[in-house]
Amino acid sequence: MLWTSRAAWTSHDVVGKLRRITSEKSIGHLGTLDPMATGVLPLLLGKYTRLAQYFSSAEKSYTGAIRFGFATDTYDAEGVADGPDRWPEVCAAMTRDRVLAAAARFHGEMEQMPPPYSAKKIAGTPAYKLARAGKPVELKTASVRIDSFEIGGLDGAEAAFAMTISAGGYVRSVAHELGQDLGCGAHLSALRRTRAGAFTIGEAHAFGELEALAGNAEGLECLCVHPRTLLPEMPSVTGDAMVLGRLRKWRAGQSAGVFRGRRW
């Protein structure tokens, strides 16, 4: 198992590139990153893809920036503005204290409306496909939990922030709703995931490191998280060579319909 920082690619692109580097067909990621985002993207390889179910509820941490003055249809900088830039007319009244006061409600359990351009499915169809086709996008609110939302300095029309949010939560929606509350509109202008569950950006590997080791299975394995460090909350037993040999023999026998009812 390994994970990598990613930039300018979709999560699907990263999986495809890693397949070519490792020659491993079975690869999955633990939580899609928005196209404009960078940061931690945990990846599961081979037999470890079966562990994905244990990480689906892991919370995520982010840093980024929110741009005030106008909203976009995607709630981020890649979307189309829904009107003119109002920052020149609101900048005099937009102080950090005012932003902090508006941001205070984004904490704890709350209902959140996902962005229309998202992977949320409507009758089996991803919302973003309907939005791109100009069709109605009728999404429902979802329960999310925001453990922290810290606003940094206000630099012109942008405010830096750090956030920890539950799985399934959208940072873009927070930026959008914050702009609505302030009456000037806003969108997410930058986003970097710094943590996904137990996996942090300090332990992540840039994609160039992986490309340099293409075809070097031993070198790539050294970059992987050791399996014994995963899921520490689950019980485990370490066996010596003799015990493991007997376990393998018993398991093979069970698969063949042998050893039933025998003690070993």
Backbone as JSON, one array per atom type, in Angstrom:
{
  "sequence": "MLWTSRAAWTSHDVVGKLRRITSEKSIGHLGTLDPMATGVLPLLLGKYTRLAQYFSSAEKSYTGAIRFGFATDTYDAEGVADGPDRWPEVCAAMTRDRVLAAAARFHGEMEQMPPPYSAKKIAGTPAYKLARAGKPVELKTASVRIDSFEIGGLDGAEAAFAMTISAGGYVRSVAHELGQDLGCGAHLSALRRTRAGAFTIGEAHAFGELEALAGNAEGLECLCVHPRTLLPEMPSVTGDAMVLGRLRKWRAGQSAGVFRGRRW",
  "N": [[0.85, -1.2, 0.0], [0.55, 2.23, -0.83], [0.8, 5.82, -0.97], [0.27, 8.95, -2.61], [1.14, 12.36, -3.37], [-0.74, 14.51, -5.46], [-1.3, 16.38, -8.4], [-3.1, 18.43, -10.65], [-4.33, 16.32, -11.94], [-7.08, 14.02, -12.33], [-8.41, 11.81, -9.79], [-8.78, 9.34, -10.91], [-6.99, 9.47, -13.04], [-4.56, 9.34, -11.65], [-4.63, 6.75, -10.6], [-4.54, 5.29, -13.01], [-1.98, 6.03, -14.01], [-0.38, 4.97, -12.01], [-0.86, 2.28, -12.3], [0.53, 1.75, -14.66], [3.14, 2.23, -13.81], [3.58, 0.37, -11.75], [2.69, -2.04, -12.78], [0.55, -3.28, -11.68], [-2.71, -4.31, -11.75], [-4.91, -4.18, -10.09], [-5.91, -1.59, -8.37], [-6.94, 0.89, -6.12], [-8.36, 3.97, -4.85], [-8.62, 5.95, -1.84], [-10.93, 7.88, -1.53], [-11.99, 10.43, -3.51], [-10.29, 13.22, -4.94], [-11.02, 16.62, -5.66], [-10.79, 17.97, -9.0], [-9.18, 20.36, -9.07], [-7.73, 20.21, -6.77], [-4.9, 19.44, -4.62], [-2.58, 17.22, -2.93], [-2.9, 14.68, -0.36], [-3.53, 11.44, -1.49], [-4.53, 8.49, -0.73], [-3.65, 5.2, -1.76], [-4.58, 1.9, -2.64], [-3.16, -1.21, -3.26], [-3.25, -4.23, -5.16], [-4.0, -7.12, -3.26], [-4.65, -5.62, -1.08], [-6.68, -3.89, -1.67], [-9.04, -4.8, -0.69], [-9.26, -3.75, 1.79], [-10.43, -1.31, 1.69], [-13.01, -0.82, 2.63], [-12.71, -0.37, 5.34], [-11.77, 2.15, 5.61], [-13.55, 3.97, 4.67], [-15.03, 5.78, 6.17], [-13.29, 7.64, 7.13], [-12.15, 10.76, 8.38], [-11.2, 13.91, 6.83], [-8.54, 16.29, 6.36], [-7.85, 19.66, 5.44], [-6.17, 22.39, 3.78], [-6.43, 25.68, 2.41], [-7.86, 28.25, 0.28], [-10.36, 30.78, 0.25], [-12.19, 32.67, -1.99], [-13.68, 35.76, -2.0], [-16.51, 37.63, -3.25], [-17.68, 36.7, -5.59], [-19.69, 33.91, -6.6], [-19.43, 30.6, -8.08], [-20.58, 28.22, -10.58], [-19.61, 25.69, -10.04], [-18.72, 25.92, -7.52], [-16.05, 26.34, -7.13], [-12.79, 27.53, -8.29], [-12.69, 26.68, -10.91], [-15.09, 26.92, -12.11], [-17.9, 28.65, -13.72], [-18.5, 32.07, -13.29], [-21.24, 33.43, -11.44], [-22.02, 36.0, -11.76], [-21.01, 39.5, -11.78], [-17.84, 40.56, -10.38], [-18.03, 41.4, -7.1], [-16.3, 42.27, -5.22], [-14.87, 44.82, -5.18], [-16.89, 46.6, -4.3], [-17.6, 45.62, -1.81], [-15.37, 45.33, -0.28], [-14.48, 47.22, 1.6], [-16.09, 46.86, 3.83], [-15.62, 44.26, 4.49], [-14.16, 42.56, 6.83], [-11.72, 40.63, 8.67], [-12.76, 39.85, 11.13], [-15.47, 39.92, 10.6], [-15.7, 37.86, 8.74], [-14.88, 35.73, 10.35], [-16.97, 35.66, 12.22], [-19.11, 34.9, 10.58], [-18.21, 32.42, 9.79], [-18.37, 30.89, 12.05], [-20.62, 29.26, 12.4], [-20.15, 26.98, 10.98], [-19.49, 24.34, 12.2], [-19.28, 21.28, 13.96], [-22.04, 18.88, 13.9], [-24.01, 19.06, 10.98], [-26.32, 19.91, 8.31], [-25.64, 19.59, 4.91], [-25.63, 20.86, 1.6], [-24.7, 19.22, -1.25], [-22.43, 20.13, -3.96], [-23.69, 20.98, -7.24], [-22.09, 20.14, -9.32], [-20.82, 17.41, -8.74], [-19.94, 14.1, -7.54], [-22.11, 12.9, -6.48], [-24.92, 10.79, -6.76], [-27.89, 10.81, -8.75], [-30.69, 9.09, -9.13], [-29.02, 7.07, -10.05], [-27.29, 8.39, -11.78], [-24.37, 10.36, -11.97], [-24.27, 13.58, -10.46], [-22.76, 15.62, -11.68], [-22.73, 14.95, -14.38], [-25.36, 15.4, -15.17], [-25.48, 18.14, -14.66], [-23.59, 19.15, -16.5], [-24.87, 18.55, -18.82], [-26.86, 20.34, -18.81], [-29.18, 19.71, -17.5], [-31.77, 19.46, -14.94], [-30.6, 19.46, -11.57], [-31.28, 17.83, -8.84], [-30.49, 17.63, -5.82], [-30.16, 16.19, -2.51], [-29.84, 17.26, 0.89], [-27.08, 16.34, 3.01], [-25.89, 14.77, 5.99], [-23.14, 16.04, 7.69], [-20.0, 16.38, 9.43], [-18.14, 18.9, 10.85], [-15.15, 19.25, 12.24], [-13.25, 21.18, 12.71], [-12.74, 24.56, 11.66], [-10.8, 26.87, 10.65], [-10.08, 30.21, 10.13], [-7.62, 32.01, 8.47], [-5.46, 34.72, 7.75], [-6.86, 37.58, 6.01], [-6.27, 38.24, 2.83], [-6.45, 40.61, 0.67], [-9.02, 39.8, -1.48], [-9.13, 37.21, -0.67], [-9.26, 34.56, 1.76], [-7.28, 32.61, 3.83], [-7.56, 29.23, 4.99], [-8.04, 26.44, 7.28], [-9.27, 23.16, 7.6], [-11.08, 20.45, 9.07], [-13.02, 17.79, 8.16], [-15.8, 15.52, 7.97], [-16.02, 12.3, 6.29], [-17.33, 12.41, 3.01], [-18.1, 15.03, 3.14], [-18.17, 18.33, 1.68], [-15.8, 20.7, 0.99], [-16.0, 22.73, -0.81], [-18.72, 23.37, -0.73], [-18.93, 24.55, 1.75], [-17.44, 26.9, 1.37], [-19.03, 28.12, -0.57], [-21.5, 28.47, 0.79], [-20.67, 30.1, 2.86], [-20.07, 32.45, 1.5], [-22.66, 33.1, 0.68], [-23.85, 33.64, 3.15], [-22.44, 35.92, 3.86], [-23.32, 37.63, 2.0], [-22.08, 38.32, -0.38], [-21.19, 36.44, -2.08], [-18.99, 33.66, -2.82], [-16.19, 31.52, -3.55], [-14.28, 28.45, -3.72], [-10.9, 28.86, -3.96], [-8.44, 27.62, -3.78], [-7.16, 24.42, -2.82], [-5.87, 21.96, -0.68], [-5.32, 18.72, 0.34], [-4.37, 17.64, 3.42], [-4.47, 15.54, 5.12], [-5.78, 12.25, 5.22], [-7.7, 10.39, 6.96], [-5.63, 8.19, 8.65], [-3.47, 8.81, 7.13], [-0.98, 11.06, 6.29], [0.22, 14.18, 4.85], [2.89, 14.56, 5.29], [4.0, 12.09, 5.1], [3.58, 11.38, 2.53], [4.31, 10.57, -0.93], [5.77, 12.2, -3.65], [4.73, 12.15, -7.08], [6.8, 11.95, -8.89], [8.78, 10.55, -7.53], [7.79, 7.97, -7.59], [7.64, 7.43, -10.32], [10.34, 7.35, -10.96], [11.04, 4.92, -10.0], [9.88, 3.04, -11.56], [9.19, -0.23, -12.59], [10.87, -1.24, -10.69], [10.28, -3.28, -8.39], [11.03, -3.89, -5.74], [12.04, -1.45, -4.82], [9.76, 0.17, -5.02], [8.14, -1.1, -3.18], [9.36, -0.42, -0.82], [8.48, 2.13, -0.43], [5.94, 1.8, 0.35], [3.31, 1.71, 2.8], [3.79, -0.18, 5.7], [2.05, -3.21, 6.09], [1.45, -4.03, 8.72], [1.12, -1.73, 10.15], [-1.32, -0.79, 9.56], [-4.76, -0.32, 10.39], [-4.65, -0.38, 13.35], [-6.46, -0.58, 15.42], [-7.72, -2.97, 15.25], [-7.82, -6.4, 16.36], [-4.91, -8.52, 16.37], [-2.68, -11.24, 15.55], [0.56, -12.49, 15.8], [2.33, -14.98, 14.23], [4.76, -17.7, 14.42], [7.0, -19.32, 12.04], [6.3, -22.04, 11.96], [3.67, -22.17, 13.0], [2.35, -20.52, 11.15], [2.71, -22.03, 8.86], [1.14, -24.29, 9.45], [-1.34, -23.07, 9.59], [-1.68, -22.23, 6.93], [-1.76, -24.7, 5.68], [-4.03, -25.79, 6.84], [-5.95, -24.0, 5.92], [-5.8, -24.41, 3.15], [-6.67, -27.01, 3.09], [-9.29, -26.72, 4.02], [-10.39, -25.34, 1.88], [-10.33, -27.35, 0.0], [-12.09, -29.11, 1.01], [-11.16, -30.78, 3.0], [-9.93, -31.88, 6.24], [-12.09, -31.15, 7.8], [-13.64, -30.86, 10.87], [-11.41, -31.75, 12.19], [-8.9, -31.38, 14.67], [-6.0, -29.42, 15.1]],
  "CA": [[0.0, 0.0, 0.0], [1.28, 3.49, -0.81], [-0.04, 6.96, -1.33], [1.06, 9.96, -3.31], [0.58, 13.68, -3.62], [-1.2, 14.56, -6.84], [-1.63, 17.73, -8.84], [-3.56, 18.64, -12.02], [-4.94, 15.12, -12.49], [-8.19, 13.44, -11.58], [-7.99, 10.64, -9.01], [-8.74, 8.23, -11.87], [-5.73, 9.6, -13.77], [-3.49, 8.88, -10.79], [-4.71, 5.29, -10.57], [-4.06, 4.8, -14.3], [-0.54, 6.21, -14.09], [0.27, 4.05, -11.08], [-0.94, 0.93, -12.9], [1.63, 1.62, -15.62], [4.41, 2.23, -13.08], [3.72, -0.83, -10.92], [2.17, -3.22, -13.48], [-0.5, -3.86, -10.83], [-4.0, -3.94, -12.31], [-5.89, -3.93, -9.03], [-5.53, -0.41, -7.59], [-8.06, 1.76, -5.79], [-8.0, 5.11, -4.0], [-9.48, 6.14, -0.67], [-11.55, 9.2, -1.49], [-11.68, 11.28, -4.66], [-9.92, 14.63, -4.79], [-11.54, 17.48, -6.71], [-9.78, 18.19, -10.04], [-8.25, 21.46, -8.81], [-7.07, 20.01, -5.48], [-3.64, 18.7, -4.52], [-2.4, 16.66, -1.6], [-2.86, 13.26, -0.04], [-4.46, 10.51, -2.13], [-4.12, 7.12, -0.37], [-3.91, 4.21, -2.8], [-4.5, 0.5, -2.22], [-2.69, -2.04, -4.37], [-3.37, -5.68, -5.09], [-4.92, -7.72, -2.3], [-5.01, -4.66, -0.04], [-7.87, -3.14, -2.05], [-10.16, -5.29, 0.11], [-9.3, -2.99, 3.05], [-11.06, 0.0, 1.45], [-14.22, -0.68, 3.45], [-12.37, 0.05, 6.69], [-11.32, 3.55, 5.59], [-14.56, 4.79, 4.0], [-15.59, 6.81, 7.05], [-12.19, 8.44, 7.69], [-12.27, 12.21, 8.17], [-10.15, 14.5, 6.01], [-8.1, 17.63, 6.74], [-7.49, 20.45, 4.27], [-5.85, 23.82, 3.83], [-6.81, 26.27, 1.13], [-8.24, 29.66, 0.28], [-11.7, 31.12, -0.21], [-12.19, 33.97, -2.67], [-14.96, 36.45, -1.81], [-16.9, 38.58, -4.29], [-18.61, 36.05, -6.53], [-19.78, 32.46, -6.55], [-19.36, 29.94, -9.38], [-21.52, 27.1, -10.67], [-18.97, 24.5, -9.48], [-18.33, 26.33, -6.17], [-14.6, 26.51, -7.04], [-12.21, 28.45, -9.27], [-12.79, 26.14, -12.26], [-16.44, 27.1, -12.6], [-18.31, 29.9, -14.36], [-19.02, 33.04, -12.31], [-22.68, 33.67, -11.57], [-22.26, 37.43, -11.84], [-19.79, 40.32, -11.74], [-17.04, 40.55, -9.15], [-18.53, 42.43, -6.2], [-15.32, 42.59, -4.19], [-14.58, 46.25, -5.05], [-17.92, 47.32, -3.57], [-17.8, 45.1, -0.45], [-14.09, 45.14, 0.41], [-14.31, 48.12, 2.75], [-16.83, 46.33, 4.98], [-15.27, 42.85, 4.72], [-13.03, 42.42, 7.73], [-11.49, 39.26, 9.14], [-13.71, 39.59, 12.22], [-16.78, 39.64, 10.0], [-15.59, 36.51, 8.17], [-14.84, 34.78, 11.48], [-18.32, 35.57, 12.79], [-19.94, 34.12, 9.65], [-17.69, 31.05, 9.71], [-18.56, 30.2, 13.33], [-21.7, 28.26, 12.36], [-19.68, 25.78, 10.29], [-18.8, 23.53, 13.2], [-20.12, 20.23, 14.51], [-22.95, 18.2, 12.98], [-24.85, 19.99, 10.22], [-26.8, 19.45, 7.02], [-24.91, 20.28, 3.84], [-26.06, 20.61, 0.23], [-23.55, 18.96, -2.13], [-22.4, 20.95, -5.17], [-24.32, 20.34, -8.4], [-21.01, 19.44, -10.03], [-20.23, 16.48, -7.79], [-20.13, 12.69, -7.9], [-23.35, 12.41, -5.88], [-25.76, 10.22, -7.82], [-29.33, 11.07, -8.79], [-31.27, 7.97, -9.9], [-27.94, 6.32, -10.67], [-26.46, 9.23, -12.64], [-23.62, 11.38, -11.22], [-24.84, 14.92, -10.59], [-22.0, 16.47, -12.6], [-23.12, 14.65, -15.75], [-26.61, 16.11, -15.41], [-25.18, 19.58, -14.7], [-22.9, 19.45, -17.75], [-25.84, 18.42, -19.9], [-27.86, 21.38, -18.65], [-30.4, 19.14, -16.94], [-31.99, 19.81, -13.53], [-29.84, 18.69, -10.58], [-32.06, 17.9, -7.61], [-29.77, 16.92, -4.77], [-30.66, 16.28, -1.15], [-28.81, 17.58, 1.88], [-26.47, 15.2, 3.68], [-25.34, 15.1, 7.31], [-21.68, 16.04, 7.75], [-19.46, 16.9, 10.69], [-16.95, 19.73, 10.7], [-14.48, 19.28, 13.55], [-12.57, 22.47, 12.86], [-12.73, 25.45, 10.51], [-10.01, 28.01, 11.1], [-9.82, 31.24, 9.12], [-6.36, 32.72, 8.67], [-5.49, 36.14, 7.37], [-7.61, 38.01, 4.83], [-5.32, 38.88, 1.93], [-7.28, 41.09, -0.42], [-10.33, 39.14, -1.55], [-8.99, 35.81, -0.28], [-8.98, 34.2, 3.15], [-6.72, 31.28, 4.0], [-8.29, 28.46, 6.0], [-7.72, 25.03, 7.54], [-10.54, 22.51, 7.95], [-11.19, 19.0, 9.2], [-14.41, 17.5, 7.86], [-16.08, 14.09, 7.9], [-16.09, 11.7, 4.96], [-18.53, 12.8, 2.28], [-18.33, 16.47, 3.22], [-17.58, 19.12, 0.59], [-15.24, 21.99, 1.37], [-16.56, 23.7, -1.78], [-20.04, 23.8, -0.27], [-18.71, 25.48, 2.87], [-17.03, 28.18, 0.78], [-20.21, 28.69, -1.25], [-22.49, 28.91, 1.78], [-20.08, 31.23, 3.59], [-20.29, 33.62, 0.64], [-24.08, 33.45, 0.75], [-24.1, 34.24, 4.46], [-21.84, 37.25, 3.88], [-24.04, 38.46, 1.05], [-21.25, 38.79, -1.49], [-20.77, 35.3, -2.89], [-17.61, 33.2, -2.61], [-15.89, 30.2, -4.1], [-13.01, 27.86, -3.28], [-9.87, 29.23, -4.94], [-7.31, 26.7, -3.66], [-7.44, 23.35, -1.87], [-4.84, 20.94, -0.52], [-5.66, 17.77, 1.41], [-3.18, 17.38, 4.23], [-4.63, 14.27, 5.84], [-6.93, 11.41, 4.91], [-7.67, 9.37, 8.01], [-4.33, 8.05, 9.28], [-2.42, 9.11, 6.17], [-0.69, 12.5, 6.32], [1.02, 14.66, 3.74], [4.29, 14.43, 5.64], [4.43, 10.74, 4.73], [3.21, 11.14, 1.13], [5.38, 10.56, -1.92], [5.47, 12.89, -4.89], [4.62, 11.17, -8.15], [8.1, 11.78, -9.52], [9.5, 9.49, -6.83], [7.27, 6.68, -8.04], [8.03, 7.25, -11.72], [11.77, 7.02, -10.98], [11.19, 3.52, -9.58], [9.07, 2.19, -12.44], [9.81, -1.52, -12.87], [11.67, -1.66, -9.53], [9.28, -3.72, -7.41], [11.58, -3.79, -4.38], [12.11, -0.04, -4.47], [8.4, 0.66, -4.81], [7.61, -1.68, -1.94], [9.95, 0.33, 0.3], [7.7, 3.35, -0.25], [4.6, 1.44, 0.8], [3.04, 1.61, 4.23], [3.86, -1.58, 6.12], [0.7, -3.7, 6.43], [1.23, -4.17, 10.16], [0.78, -0.44, 10.74], [-2.69, -0.47, 9.18], [-5.87, -0.74, 11.26], [-4.14, -0.79, 14.67], [-7.55, -0.8, 16.36], [-8.23, -4.32, 15.09], [-6.95, -7.4, 17.0], [-4.02, -9.24, 15.47], [-1.83, -12.26, 16.15], [1.76, -12.75, 15.03], [2.7, -16.38, 14.38], [6.07, -18.07, 13.91], [6.96, -20.02, 10.77], [5.62, -23.32, 12.09], [2.24, -21.91, 13.15], [1.84, -20.0, 9.88], [2.67, -23.16, 7.95], [-0.02, -25.11, 9.78], [-2.52, -22.31, 9.21], [-1.83, -22.29, 5.48], [-2.16, -26.07, 5.34], [-5.43, -25.95, 7.24], [-6.79, -23.2, 5.02], [-5.85, -25.11, 1.87], [-7.5, -28.2, 3.29], [-10.68, -26.28, 4.1], [-10.83, -25.02, 0.52], [-10.49, -28.6, -0.75], [-13.07, -29.95, 1.7], [-10.44, -31.7, 3.85], [-9.66, -31.44, 7.6], [-13.28, -30.71, 8.53], [-13.83, -31.53, 12.15], [-10.14, -32.15, 12.82], [-8.14, -30.39, 15.43], [-4.58, -29.47, 14.74]],
  "C": [[0.88, 1.24, 0.0], [0.33, 4.61, -1.16], [0.85, 8.05, -1.89], [0.37, 11.31, -3.32], [0.25, 13.76, -5.1], [-1.57, 15.98, -7.19], [-2.03, 17.71, -10.31], [-4.13, 17.4, -12.68], [-6.19, 14.77, -11.69], [-7.65, 12.25, -10.79], [-7.89, 9.42, -9.92], [-7.45, 8.26, -12.69], [-4.57, 9.04, -12.95], [-3.46, 7.36, -10.74], [-4.16, 4.7, -11.87], [-2.55, 4.9, -14.44], [0.19, 5.23, -13.18], [0.2, 2.6, -11.59], [0.22, 0.72, -13.87], [2.99, 1.53, -14.92], [4.64, 0.9, -12.37], [3.35, -2.13, -11.62], [1.14, -3.96, -12.65], [-1.84, -3.37, -11.36], [-5.01, -3.55, -11.24], [-5.41, -2.8, -8.12], [-6.79, 0.41, -7.33], [-7.59, 2.89, -4.9], [-9.03, 5.26, -2.88], [-10.03, 7.56, -0.63], [-11.09, 10.11, -2.59], [-11.28, 12.69, -4.24], [-10.55, 15.41, -5.93], [-10.43, 17.76, -7.73], [-8.76, 19.29, -9.73], [-7.42, 21.26, -7.54], [-5.74, 19.29, -5.63], [-3.6, 18.03, -3.16], [-2.49, 15.16, -1.53], [-3.95, 12.48, -0.78], [-4.0, 9.1, -1.8], [-4.55, 6.13, -1.45], [-3.7, 2.81, -2.25], [-4.13, -0.34, -3.43], [-2.94, -3.52, -4.1], [-4.39, -6.15, -4.07], [-5.37, -6.74, -1.22], [-6.21, -3.8, -0.41], [-9.08, -3.58, -1.23], [-10.28, -4.53, 1.44], [-10.03, -1.66, 2.91], [-12.26, 0.24, 2.35], [-13.93, -0.16, 4.85], [-11.94, 1.52, 6.76], [-12.38, 4.49, 5.02], [-15.1, 5.92, 4.86], [-14.51, 7.73, 7.64], [-12.37, 9.92, 7.38], [-11.06, 12.72, 7.41], [-9.8, 15.89, 6.55], [-7.57, 18.35, 5.5], [-6.94, 21.81, 4.68], [-6.23, 24.38, 2.46], [-7.13, 27.74, 1.26], [-9.64, 29.82, -0.29], [-11.65, 32.53, -0.78], [-13.59, 34.57, -2.57], [-15.24, 37.41, -2.97], [-17.84, 37.99, -5.32], [-18.56, 34.54, -6.35], [-19.64, 31.91, -7.97], [-20.3, 28.74, -9.39], [-20.94, 25.8, -10.11], [-18.55, 24.71, -8.02], [-16.81, 26.45, -6.02], [-14.11, 27.36, -8.2], [-12.33, 27.94, -10.7], [-14.16, 26.38, -12.89], [-16.66, 28.46, -13.27], [-18.93, 30.82, -13.31], [-20.51, 33.27, -12.54], [-23.03, 35.15, -11.63], [-20.96, 38.19, -11.78], [-19.1, 40.21, -10.39], [-17.47, 41.71, -8.26], [-17.5, 42.85, -5.16], [-15.03, 44.09, -4.08], [-15.62, 47.0, -4.22], [-18.1, 46.85, -2.13], [-16.51, 45.07, 0.37], [-13.94, 46.02, 1.65], [-14.98, 47.58, 4.0], [-16.44, 44.9, 5.33], [-13.99, 42.76, 5.55], [-12.87, 40.96, 8.14], [-12.47, 38.91, 10.25], [-15.09, 39.25, 11.66], [-16.79, 38.23, 9.39], [-15.6, 35.46, 9.27], [-16.23, 34.58, 12.08], [-19.23, 34.72, 11.9], [-19.5, 32.66, 9.61], [-17.99, 30.24, 10.97], [-19.62, 29.1, 13.27], [-21.27, 26.95, 11.7], [-18.83, 24.95, 11.24], [-19.76, 22.51, 13.77], [-20.98, 19.57, 13.45], [-23.84, 19.22, 12.28], [-25.3, 19.33, 8.92], [-26.11, 20.28, 5.93], [-25.48, 19.89, 2.48], [-24.84, 20.38, -0.65], [-23.57, 19.87, -3.35], [-23.1, 20.23, -6.32], [-23.31, 19.6, -9.27], [-20.26, 18.57, -9.03], [-20.54, 15.06, -8.24], [-21.39, 12.1, -7.25], [-24.3, 11.94, -6.99], [-27.24, 10.54, -7.63], [-29.93, 10.01, -9.71], [-30.18, 7.25, -10.69], [-27.0, 7.11, -11.55], [-25.71, 10.26, -11.81], [-24.16, 12.77, -11.5], [-24.09, 15.77, -11.62], [-22.35, 16.2, -14.07], [-24.42, 15.36, -16.12], [-26.35, 17.61, -15.55], [-24.52, 19.97, -16.02], [-23.84, 19.4, -18.95], [-26.93, 19.48, -19.82], [-29.18, 20.89, -18.11], [-30.55, 19.52, -15.47], [-31.2, 18.88, -12.6], [-30.55, 18.85, -9.24], [-31.41, 17.02, -6.54], [-30.45, 17.1, -3.42], [-29.51, 16.62, -0.2], [-28.3, 16.28, 2.52], [-25.9, 15.66, 5.02], [-23.82, 14.99, 7.26], [-21.26, 16.57, 9.13], [-18.18, 17.67, 10.39], [-16.31, 19.86, 12.08], [-13.74, 20.58, 13.78], [-12.63, 23.24, 11.55], [-12.07, 26.74, 10.97], [-9.72, 28.95, 9.94], [-8.52, 31.95, 9.45], [-6.5, 34.18, 8.29], [-6.31, 36.38, 6.12], [-6.66, 38.82, 3.97], [-6.07, 39.34, 0.69], [-8.63, 40.41, -0.37], [-10.3, 37.69, -1.08], [-8.71, 35.64, 1.2], [-8.42, 32.79, 3.18], [-7.51, 30.55, 5.09], [-7.67, 27.08, 6.18], [-8.99, 24.38, 8.05], [-10.35, 21.01, 8.11], [-12.67, 18.66, 9.11], [-14.6, 16.0, 7.69], [-16.1, 13.61, 6.45], [-17.4, 12.09, 4.29], [-18.85, 14.27, 2.33], [-17.6, 17.21, 2.11], [-17.1, 20.46, 1.12], [-15.78, 23.08, 0.45], [-17.9, 24.24, -1.31], [-19.92, 24.78, 0.89], [-18.34, 26.85, 2.33], [-18.24, 28.88, 0.14], [-21.21, 29.26, -0.24], [-21.97, 30.09, 2.6], [-20.27, 32.52, 2.79], [-21.73, 34.06, 0.64], [-24.38, 34.16, 2.06], [-23.56, 35.67, 4.54], [-22.47, 38.19, 2.86], [-23.25, 38.93, -0.14], [-20.86, 37.67, -2.44], [-19.33, 34.93, -2.61], [-17.43, 31.85, -3.28], [-14.52, 29.74, -3.58], [-11.95, 28.15, -4.34], [-8.64, 28.34, -4.88], [-7.65, 25.65, -2.61], [-6.31, 22.34, -1.88], [-5.24, 20.01, 0.62], [-4.38, 17.39, 2.14], [-3.27, 16.08, 5.01], [-5.89, 13.57, 5.36], [-6.91, 10.26, 5.9], [-6.3, 9.35, 8.67], [-3.18, 8.48, 8.39], [-2.21, 10.62, 6.05], [0.22, 12.9, 5.17], [2.51, 14.57, 4.02], [4.86, 13.07, 5.25], [4.2, 10.44, 3.25], [4.43, 11.21, 0.22], [4.94, 11.29, -3.17], [5.51, 11.89, -6.04], [5.95, 10.93, -8.86], [8.93, 10.69, -8.87], [9.08, 8.12, -7.33], [7.69, 6.41, -9.48], [9.5, 6.83, -11.83], [12.01, 5.55, -10.64], [10.36, 2.57, -10.43], [9.83, 0.91, -12.79], [10.67, -2.04, -11.73], [10.72, -2.04, -8.4], [9.77, -3.56, -5.98], [11.63, -2.34, -3.92], [10.75, 0.55, -4.2], [7.82, 0.14, -3.5], [8.15, -0.94, -0.72], [9.19, 1.62, 0.57], [6.3, 3.07, 0.3], [4.49, 1.47, 2.33], [3.11, 0.14, 4.61], [2.48, -2.05, 6.57], [0.43, -3.77, 7.92], [0.87, -2.85, 10.84], [-0.66, -0.04, 10.43], [-3.69, -1.02, 10.19], [-5.38, -1.21, 12.62], [-5.24, -1.07, 15.68], [-8.13, -2.21, 16.27], [-7.28, -5.33, 15.73], [-6.11, -8.13, 15.98], [-3.18, -10.24, 16.25], [-0.64, -12.46, 15.23], [2.2, -14.19, 15.28], [4.1, -16.65, 13.87], [5.9, -18.91, 12.65], [6.17, -21.32, 10.86], [4.11, -23.13, 12.18], [1.65, -21.43, 11.84], [1.75, -21.12, 8.84], [1.46, -24.04, 8.18], [-1.32, -24.4, 9.4], [-2.77, -22.38, 7.7], [-2.3, -23.68, 5.05], [-3.61, -26.3, 5.68], [-6.36, -25.21, 6.29], [-6.92, -23.88, 3.67], [-6.75, -26.33, 1.96], [-8.97, -27.84, 3.37], [-11.23, -25.99, 2.71], [-11.09, -26.27, -0.29], [-11.5, -29.53, -0.09], [-12.43, -30.97, 2.61], [-10.29, -31.08, 5.24], [-10.9, -31.01, 8.35], [-13.42, -31.53, 9.8], [-12.56, -31.97, 12.83], [-9.55, -31.03, 13.62], [-6.69, -30.51, 15.04], [-3.78, -28.66, 15.74]]
}
